[in-house]
Structure formats: structure tokens, C-alpha cells
Amino acid sequence: MSLEADVLVAGAGFAGLRAAIAAAVSGRGLRVIVVAPHEGPGGSSFAGHAGSLGVLAPDSDEERDAIFERALTIAHPGTADPALVRLLLEQGEARLRELSEWGVPLATGRRGERLRRVACFLPEMAVAAVIPDCVAAHAALMRVALAAGVEVLPGFTLAALGVEGGPPGSALCLDAFGGVVPVRARSVVLAVGGPAALFAGDVSALARTGAGQTDAGQTGAGLGLARSCGARTGNASFLQFLWYEGAQPFAFLPERAHELEVAGLDGVPAPLPRALREHVAARATHAPWGWGLPDAALDAYLLSLMTPAGVVPVRYRGEREPRLLSLMAHAGNGGALIDGDGRTTVPGLFACGECATGMHGANRIGGAMVLAAQVFGHRAGIAAALHAHSALLPPPPGVPEGTERQPSHHPLRLREAMQRNCLPGFPGEALSAARPSGAGGAATSVASFISGAERQRRELELFVERLKALLLLPAVDMLDRVRVLSALTVAEHRLRRLRAECAAAVAAVSPA
Ligand SMILES: Cc1cc2nc3c(=O)[nH]c(=O)nc-3n(C[C@H](O)[C@H](O)[C@H](O)COP(=O)(O)OP(=O)(O)OC[C@H]3O[C@@H](n4cnc5c(N)ncnc54)[C@H](O)[C@@H]3O)c2cc1C
């Protein structure tokens, strides 16, 4: 068996379905195929979570300008391209209107007006509309895709692109039984979602367990697939990490900041240091850890007190039982670097949704991802169809001997290793922020801070070397190989960031 398409779309989330619809409508007559591991609502777009998603929906130039400014401010220490942020904001409304016409529900108030709520990292404005029913959204997008002539093929997982140095459309998929299926396509749209599944603490896994599902088809392979055929990636380690208490995000309550107690490694609860208490109000305005933001000192403090079991016991004073917090990977802000038309740096390879970046940097405003999937999915689909009109169909790639059948399991130890090595923060970061004044105390905490940071850097360097060694082993299966490459891309980016963070922090805490 083999597959042949003019436009191959990998992934059936918001981004992939949107790209496929745009490719089929604009490419009239082109064969557009969507492959995804499972049938039905999957990915972060449609599986698990409480069933509703926020989507940025500014409705005036004033709001667009405010979002633009904030998006670029919080993009640091990552990088966002102002032109992509502008496109996102200027074309978002047209895409939302289409969604609405297609039957994707957007929550409305009593008079039929679009409901909007405040968004993470932009608490002063209610600019995020709400998609209240993700399963209904999936059904509506599928109806439109099928009507446009898109062929949606569940049961296929993209495992290799640009095989044997060929163009991206020279690809290999795994079928539902692990059989390797050669694929040839004139252009490829990568829409396989984000890297959270590379971590043991993965919110989408938690959410789908809660919904009674076992697997939402997340592979975490986007960065690896892009990199395997030479596409440049960016912002790779800037995932959103959230503190979870059981299956629920932990809420920082500013009015109870003075009551918050954290158990140290000795298990004895102690009040949050005064210097960190003042961050609780800002921290309460965004669910994910804020990369590079002052209130990250609070998260780093919690992380520095994590027990070997991976939990941080906290409580509000008077509570008998500790709340056990764990840090969970939620969604990525990094991915393949794209231009305004979803083109990666490799001709014939397009990317959109959570596996593309440039419209967000280190942090992103709540609701910006779902909007980005719509705006850049649409643009990538059109550009991929245009490319397909003039591109040659590559020859079918050969299946290397002895690899005709492949397991698609996710190596658990890789996920645990990612959880150990690629979380944000580093030892001592918060301790230095909260250190007691006075020469002796400062000197001690500076020394322990530097040695902790050095140790973490060395451990991460070792982890990077191990991942590279793993890639040299022929026994590593095809899908695992791109996952390991994804993990390596995250880890290398984290290492570069860690070196920069350590250097800056050492300079800041060292006595003049
Ligand atoms: C709990 C939770 C809440 C969130 N809330 C919000 C919110 O309110 N607002 C917001 O903007 N964002 C939110 N996000 C993030 C947002 O939902 C996702 O980033 C976005 O939906 C991603 O869309 P996507 O199409 O790029 O990827 P996904 O929806 O993840 O879809 C990826 C698709 O690719 C498939 N796939 C994976 N690997 C392969 C492969 N190798 N081959 C073929 N197919 C593959 C998957 O099965 C799936 O079909 C949230 C995320 C989570 C987990």
C-alpha cells in the first residue's frame, strides 16, 4: 500500500483541518489528504480538556494595537516576528466569522453578542471569545472539509519526511498496525501539534484520561519532523508549564498570598518568603509559568522545593492536608519557523498551529494559539496548494529493509528524562530573589546558586549528548527517532537559554 497526494496535511486538529480546507478550496481539483493517528476529535484542539477553548477576538484597532504591543513584550526572551503578529490580528476576525458560518459554536450572551473574557498575560481587556464545545467544533470542521473534497485518513501517523534526502513530500507513515506506508506528495503541511507529549507531565494526557479517553494521538514529533528535513526551528523550549493539583490547574490567590505555605525538602511548611509574596497578584493573571517575567521567581521557588517524587507540597494556612502540585507541560510556543504563508525554510514544507512559531515568542497571550491555527492554517493551506500546482511528485520512497513494521509506542523513559531535564527555572534562581539581606547570607546563597546552576548545566549537557547518541543507534524505531529529535531540539534550546540565564543571574547576584 502507498499514499499519493498533491497536498499532504499531517494532523487533524484546528490547524490541520483549516489548512486542508483552504488547500482544497483554493487548489480546485488537487488531491488533499489529511493523515492523523485516530478517528474523531483528537489533538489538543478537540480532545480532553474541559471542552471549551478561548480564542483571541479583538474587535477594534485599539484592542489590536494593545494586543500587538503585549504580544511582542512577552515574547522576550524568545523571538516573535512583528509581521506575523500583525497578520494574526488583522486576519483573525475573518477566520472567526468563517468558523461561525461553518457551524463552529462561539459563546454568546443574552442579546446574541459574542461573549469575551480576559486572556492570560492580558488581564486588563476582555478580548478572548469562547468556543464552548470542541466536539461540535470538530464535527463542523469535518463537515466542511469533506464537502470541500478533503480526504481524511485516520489511522496513519507521519513518521518520516524527506526520506533519503528527498523533498519533504517523500515521506513514510505508520498505519494502525505499525505497517510502514510510503507516501509521496507535492507539498506537505505539518500540523501535528506541540511538544507537550514529550514530557511525563503532559496536560493533554491528563485531560483525556479525565474524559475517559486513552489516547488523543499526540506524538510530540513536530519539531523532529521539521528538523529531520532541514527546516529551522525556534523558541523550542518555551513550552507553557502549569502547576496542577491533581487534574485541576492550581489557582494563585492574591488575597491569600500571605497564607501560602510551602513545605521545603524537609517536609516542614513555611510561609512563602515575603519577597515572593508580592508576585502572587501578577502570577494570578496568567496560568502558565511566565518565561522571563519577574513573577517567574515564584514558580522557580516552588520548583526548587520539588520533592524527588516530582511534587511540591503547598497549603493555605489552616489547611490540614497539603496540596501536592506538579508542573505539567501544556502547549508549546516553539516550532518550525514560518513566514506569513506558513512556509518553513525548506521548499515544499509548510507548518501551522502548535508546531509552527514566529507569531509567538517565549510567552503568548491566551487564545492566540487557536487563532494562529486558523489564520496560519488558512494561509499555509493556500500556499501549499499553490506550490503543489508547480511542484513535481517525488518518486515513492523506499522502505528500508527490516523496518516494514514499527511500534508506535512512546518511550516512557524519554518522557521522564525530559521532565527531569527540561523544566524551566534552575536551582537557586528564586532563592537568590528571596535571599535574606546581609553579607553572610548573600554570600552563601550566591555560592549555592552558582553551584546549583552549574550542576544543572552539566546535567543538561550530558542529556543532550545522550540524545545525540540515541540518534546514532539503528535500533531506534522511526517514530521514536523523530521524537528523540524533537526532544533534542527542546533540550539544545533549553541549554542555550540556561547558559544565558545563568550568566545573567550570576552577574546580577555577584557582589559588585
Ligand atoms: C488543556 C488545554 C487547554 C488549552 N486552552 C487553550 C485556549 O483556551 N486557547 C488557546 O488558544 N489555546 C489553548 N490550548 C492550546 C491549543 O488547544 C492548541 O495549541 C491548539 O489547539 C493546537 O492545534 P493544532 O491543530 O496545532 O494541534 P492539535 O490540536 O494538537 O492537533 C494535532 C493533530 O496532529 C495529529 N498528530 C500528532 N502527531 C502526528 C503524526 N506524527 N502524524 C500525523 N498526525 C499526527 C494529532 O492526532 C492531532 O490530530 C490549550 C491546550 C490544552 C492542552
PDBQT file of the ligand as one rigid body, heavy atoms in Angstrom, charges set to zero:
ROOT
HETATM    1  C1  LIG A 601      -5.885  21.698  28.354  1.00  0.00    +0.000 C 
HETATM    2  C2  LIG A 601      -5.563  22.669  27.251  1.00  0.00    +0.000 A 
HETATM    3  C3  LIG A 601      -6.228  23.883  27.196  1.00  0.00    +0.000 A 
HETATM    4  C4  LIG A 601      -5.906  24.817  26.190  1.00  0.00    +0.000 A 
HETATM    5  N1  LIG A 601      -6.570  26.004  26.133  1.00  0.00    +0.000 NA
HETATM    6  C5  LIG A 601      -6.316  26.872  25.126  1.00  0.00    +0.000 A 
HETATM    7  C6  LIG A 601      -7.087  28.061  24.974  1.00  0.00    +0.000 A 
HETATM    8  O1  LIG A 601      -8.025  28.320  25.732  1.00  0.00    +0.000 OA
HETATM    9  N2  LIG A 601      -6.761  28.904  23.925  1.00  0.00    +0.000 N 
HETATM   10  C7  LIG A 601      -5.738  28.641  23.068  1.00  0.00    +0.000 A 
HETATM   11  O2  LIG A 601      -5.500  29.432  22.149  1.00  0.00    +0.000 OA
HETATM   12  N3  LIG A 601      -5.029  27.508  23.180  1.00  0.00    +0.000 NA
HETATM   13  C8  LIG A 601      -5.299  26.623  24.175  1.00  0.00    +0.000 A 
HETATM   14  N4  LIG A 601      -4.585  25.460  24.261  1.00  0.00    +0.000 N 
HETATM   15  C9  LIG A 601      -3.623  25.161  23.219  1.00  0.00    +0.000 C 
HETATM   16  C10 LIG A 601      -4.390  24.795  21.940  1.00  0.00    +0.000 C 
HETATM   17  O3  LIG A 601      -5.503  23.995  22.275  1.00  0.00    +0.000 OA
HETATM   18  C11 LIG A 601      -3.519  24.032  20.989  1.00  0.00    +0.000 C 
HETATM   19  O4  LIG A 601      -2.263  24.628  20.903  1.00  0.00    +0.000 OA
HETATM   20  C12 LIG A 601      -4.126  24.030  19.587  1.00  0.00    +0.000 C 
HETATM   21  O5  LIG A 601      -5.447  23.521  19.630  1.00  0.00    +0.000 OA
HETATM   22  C13 LIG A 601      -3.233  23.222  18.689  1.00  0.00    +0.000 C 
HETATM   23  O6  LIG A 601      -3.889  22.952  17.484  1.00  0.00    +0.000 OA
HETATM   24  P1  LIG A 601      -3.118  22.101  16.393  1.00  0.00    +0.000 P 
HETATM   25  O7  LIG A 601      -4.079  21.804  15.343  1.00  0.00    +0.000 OA
HETATM   26  O8  LIG A 601      -1.854  22.788  16.043  1.00  0.00    +0.000 OA
HETATM   27  O9  LIG A 601      -2.675  20.777  17.178  1.00  0.00    +0.000 OA
HETATM   28  P2  LIG A 601      -3.579  19.639  17.808  1.00  0.00    +0.000 P 
HETATM   29  O10 LIG A 601      -4.954  20.084  18.080  1.00  0.00    +0.000 OA
HETATM   30  O11 LIG A 601      -2.788  19.094  18.949  1.00  0.00    +0.000 OA
HETATM   31  O12 LIG A 601      -3.677  18.569  16.661  1.00  0.00    +0.000 OA
HETATM   32  C14 LIG A 601      -2.578  17.810  16.258  1.00  0.00    +0.000 C 
HETATM   33  C15 LIG A 601      -3.088  16.746  15.316  1.00  0.00    +0.000 C 
HETATM   34  O13 LIG A 601      -1.975  16.059  14.777  1.00  0.00    +0.000 OA
HETATM   35  C16 LIG A 601      -2.126  14.661  14.994  1.00  0.00    +0.000 C 
HETATM   36  N5  LIG A 601      -0.786  14.094  15.029  1.00  0.00    +0.000 N 
HETATM   37  C17 LIG A 601       0.132  14.123  16.013  1.00  0.00    +0.000 A 
HETATM   38  N6  LIG A 601       1.260  13.540  15.622  1.00  0.00    +0.000 NA
HETATM   39  C18 LIG A 601       1.057  13.137  14.346  1.00  0.00    +0.000 A 
HETATM   40  C19 LIG A 601       1.863  12.476  13.393  1.00  0.00    +0.000 A 
HETATM   41  N7  LIG A 601       3.120  12.126  13.666  1.00  0.00    +0.000 N 
HETATM   42  N8  LIG A 601       1.310  12.194  12.184  1.00  0.00    +0.000 NA
HETATM   43  C20 LIG A 601       0.043  12.561  11.890  1.00  0.00    +0.000 A 
HETATM   44  N9  LIG A 601      -0.751  13.211  12.749  1.00  0.00    +0.000 NA
HETATM   45  C21 LIG A 601      -0.238  13.490  13.968  1.00  0.00    +0.000 A 
HETATM   46  C22 LIG A 601      -2.922  14.583  16.272  1.00  0.00    +0.000 C 
HETATM   47  O14 LIG A 601      -3.506  13.325  16.442  1.00  0.00    +0.000 OA
HETATM   48  C23 LIG A 601      -3.943  15.693  16.007  1.00  0.00    +0.000 C 
HETATM   49  O15 LIG A 601      -4.922  15.249  15.101  1.00  0.00    +0.000 OA
HETATM   50  C24 LIG A 601      -4.892  24.517  25.246  1.00  0.00    +0.000 A 
HETATM   51  C25 LIG A 601      -4.238  23.289  25.301  1.00  0.00    +0.000 A 
HETATM   52  C26 LIG A 601      -4.565  22.356  26.282  1.00  0.00    +0.000 A 
HETATM   53  C27 LIG A 601      -3.851  21.040  26.313  1.00  0.00    +0.000 C 
ENDROOT
TORSDOF 0
